[in-house]
Amino acid sequence: MRIITANLNGIRSAANKGFFNWMASQGADFVCVQEIKAQMSDMREDMLRPAGYHGYFHYAEKKGYSGVGIYSRQAADEVIVGLGIADIDAEGRYLEARFGNLSLISLYLPSGSSGEDRQQVKFSFLERFYPHLAMLRACGREVVICGDWNIAHKEIDLKNWKSNQKNSGFLPAERAWLSQVVDELSWIDVYRFLYPVATAEAYTWWSNRGQAWAKNVGWRIDYQLATPGVANTATAAAVYKDERFSDHAPLIVDYDYA
């Protein structure tokens, strides 16, 4: 089973840069996308239903903003759009598709980098999302949460950790929250489970400022977090960097799960 997660920073832009041509060559069973920045009326047929895939989406109310999607080879048994929390759901940040005993979730956590107001929105999201993570962990299903978590968990997860300790995405409170998710709720960070040693190949996002991409001054903020039953079947993971579809790179994980 191959699962891909990718923040597209605009689905139309990513499509024009060849994302769907690349996706067609990957043999993925599931592809989760975030920050599609589109409404239903903006979506072309090849974005809604790429050849061989079913498409499911949670659009933001604000035009050109946020939004998540899931592409799957098989039709979902059930699709859950949103968390049932009005202000969060208005931003199109959560989509769950169920296939037998497997739940696949596409998630886009808020960024706090634009200012203190948005940082407080982010903290509010984290506080209210944690009980949902606890519920998912206890529900008896196998779950894979794919997405842009907008948090670099540990020092090994970004190039310049020393200079970013007061910046959104690497704040102590954000990192402590993610540690709780992993340590107390026992979600498994699948990439780090497979590759526990620091490597520059783990980065999934690069600032558009300076020469971050050219110098590989990156952050690992795109994750697949999974319940142990499915996480323990992971065999390989990779970040695809041969082409650029957005300021993020796709994270590909293979599982020996049926």
C-alpha positions, 0 to 999 in steps of 0.5 A, spaced: 500 500 500 502 506 497 500 513 500 502 520 498 501 526 502 503 533 498 501 540 500 500 543 493 500 550 495 494 551 490 491 545 486 491 549 479 498 551 480 500 544 482 497 541 476 500 546 471 507 544 474 505 537 472 503 534 479 497 529 476 502 527 471 507 525 476 501 522 480 499 517 475 506 514 475 506 513 482 502 507 483 499 510 489 493 507 493 491 513 496 494 521 495 492 526 500 493 533 498 492 540 502 492 547 501 488 546 494 486 553 494 480 552 490 472 551 490 468 546 487 467 551 481 474 551 480 476 544 479 477 541 472 475 534 471 482 531 471 483 534 478 476 532 481 477 525 478 484 523 475 484 517 471 483 511 476 482 515 482 476 517 486 476 524 489 473 527 495 474 534 498 473 539 503 473 546 501 474 552 505 469 557 505 474 563 503 476 563 496 483 561 494 484 559 501 486 552 504 482 546 503 484 538 503 482 532 498 483 525 498 484 521 492 483 513 492 483 507 488 477 504 491 471 508 493 470 510 500 465 506 504 464 513 508 467 520 508 467 525 513 468 532 512 470 536 517 471 536 525 464 538 526 467 545 529 464 551 525 470 555 525 475 550 523 471 547 518 470 553 515 477 553 513 477 546 510 482 543 514 480 536 515 477 530 511 476 523 513 475 517 508 474 510 511 475 503 507 474 497 511 477 498 518 482 503 515 481 511 516 485 515 511 485 523 513 488 529 510 489 534 514 492 541 514 494 545 520 493 552 521 500 556 520 501 562 525 507 565 521 503 571 519 502 574 526 500 573 533 492 573 531 493 567 527 498 563 532 493 564 537 488 560 532 493 555 531 494 554 538 486 554 539 486 548 533 491 544 537 487 544 543 481 542 540 484 537 535 487 533 541 481 530 544 479 528 536 486 525 536 485 521 542 478 519 540 481 516 533 487 513 537 482 509 541 476 507 536 479 501 534 480 502 527 487 503 523 488 510 521 493 514 517 493 522 518 497 525 512 498 532 512 501 539 513 502 539 520 506 546 520 510 543 526 517 541 526 517 536 531 525 536 533 531 539 532 533 534 527 527 536 523 529 543 520 536 546 518 536 552 522 533 550 529 537 554 533 535 561 530 528 558 529 526 557 536 522 563 537 518 562 530 512 559 529 512 552 527 518 551 532 515 554 538 516 550 544 509 549 546 507 547 539 513 542 539 511 539 546 504 538 543 506 534 538 510 530 543 504 529 547 501 526 540 506 521 539 508 519 546 502 520 550 497 518 545 502 513 541 501 515 534 507 513 530 511 518 526 512 513 520 518 517 517 521 518 523 520 510 525 523 508 519 529 513 519 530 515 526 537 519 524 537 526 522 538 527 514 537 533 510 533 528 505 527 528 510 525 536 509 518 537 506 518 545 505 522 550 503 521 558 504 521 562 498 525 567 501 533 567 500 535 561 496 532 556 501 531 550 496 538 551 492 541 550 499 536 545 502 535 550 508 528 546 509 523 544 514 520 537 515 513 539 517 509 534 512 508 527 516 504 521 516 502 519 523 499 512 524 496 507 529 501 502 530 497 496 527 499 500 520 505 504 522 509 497 523 508 495 516 511 501 513 517 498 509 520 505 506 519 512 505 521 518 501 521 525 499 520 526 492 524 532 490 526 531 482 520 536 480 517 542 484 510 542 484 509 547 490 514 550 496 512 543 499 515 536 496 510 530 496 512 524 502 511 517 499 510 511 504 510 504 502 506 499 507 505 492 507 498 492 509 492 489 506 
